[in-house]
Amino acid sequence: MTNRIFSALALATGLALTPPATAGIYSDQLGSCLTTKASTDDQTLLMKWMFSAMALHPAIQSMGTVTISAEQQAQTDKAMGEMFVRLLATDCRTESVAAIKNEGPGALASAFQTLGQIAGAGLMTAPEVAAGMSGVETHIDTQKLEELAQEAAQ
């Protein structure tokens, strides 16, 4: 059961930036609890963990000099594991039990996806990240997009 729970959590975090899955009432309640109980430090840790995992992708590694040491990865993994357990088994215990009992371990994935989306949004709203992402604006053909919008409006 524990392996299924952690697999569900890993999957949820990996999908954190995707549209939310259909969740049941219990996973929704657990998601609300997680987002309420997760501190700013918890959300920052989740951002770091997602980034460190994504940085391992070969397409990302070829882009620059960001290197995450095995020690940094292990420390981040340890802190994330401790945070997952604290949130599920202590801070949101009642909601976790209800979600697992009524919707199965997949409810945990759904609930953590909500938390992951909030942490991902925090990553994207940092002024430095927003400035970095705005560079694409100079390469967008607004005329073509206006034509697309006019065609769609018809």
N, C-alpha and C positions, 0 to 999 in steps of 0.2 A: 504493500500500500504506500509506504514512504517513497519508494522509487517512482511510483506513478504520480504522486503528488509533486515531487521535484521535477519530473519530466513535464508535467503540466505547467509548472511555474516557469521553467526554461522556455517552453514553447510560447507562453504568454508574453514573456519579456521580449522574445524574438519578434513577436508580432505587435509590439507595443505601439508602433506607428501606423498600423493598419486600422481600417475601420473596425469599430467594436463588433464582436460577435453577439449573436442573440443570446441574452442571458436570462436566467430565471430570476424570480423574486429573491431567492436566497443568495445567489451570486451577486445580484445588484446590491443587496444589503451588506454583503461582505466587501464589495468594492467601495461602497460609501464609507464603511468603517476604516478600510485601509487608507483611503485618501484623507480621512480625518485624522487618523492616528499617526500617519507617516509624517515625520518632522521635515523641515527644510533640509536638514542634514541627511535624512533618509532618502529624500528625493535626489539630492546631489550624489549620494552614493549610487543610486540606481542609474543616474546619468553616466557616472564614471564607469560602472560595470557594463552598461550597454556599449559605450564608446570603446572600452578596452576589448570587448568581444568583437565588435565590428572592425576594429583596427587589425585583427588577425586575418581578415579577408585579403587574398592576394591582390585583388584590384585596388584595394585601399593602400596596402603596403607599398605599392609601386608609386604612389603619389607624393611621398615626402619622407620626412625624417622623424615622424612621430614613432617612437619605439616604446613599447610597454614591456618592461622586463618580466621574466618569469616570476620574480619575487613580487613585483607590483600586482601582477595578475592574481597570484595566489592570495595576497593580502586582500584584494578587492573581492575575490571569490569568498573568502572566509567571512569578511564583513557582511556580504550579501546574504550568505547562508544564515548568519546570526540574525540579520534583520528579518528575513523571511520567517524564521522560527518565532522570533519575538512578536511580530505582527500577527501571525496565525495562532500561535499557541498561548499568547498572553494578552496582547492588546485587543485582539478581535476573536477571542476564543469562542464565544457564544455563536457569533456569526459564522465562524469557520466550521464548527460542528454542524450547525443547521444546513450549511451549504453542502457539505460532504454527505450528510445523511440523506438529504432530499434531492440533490442533483448530481452527486458523485464527484470524483476528483476533478473532473473537467470544470466544475464551478470555480475552482481555485484559479484556473487559467484565465477564465473570464474576468474574475475579480482583479487579478494582478495586471491584466491587460489595461484595465481602467487606470490603475496606478502608473503603469508604464507610459500611458498616453499623457498623463499629467507631467511626469518627469521629462518626457520627450518635448512637450510644449515648453517646459522651463528651459530646456537646452536651446530651443529655437528662438526664444524671446530675449535671450541675453543680447544686449546692444552690439557686442562684438560679432556675434553670430549673424544677427540681422544685417549688419553692415557688410559682412562677408558674403551673405546670400544676395544682397542687392546688386552685386556686380552683373548678374544675369540680365538685369533690366536693360542694359545698353545693347543687348544682343537680341532683343525681342522685336519682331516686325509687327508693330501695333496696327499697321494698315491691314495686314492679313487677319489679325484677330478681330478688328472692327468688321471686316467683310464676313467673317465667320459668325459674329453675333447678329449681323443683319440677316443673314441667311437663316439662322436658327429662329429669329423672331417672326419669320414669314409663315 
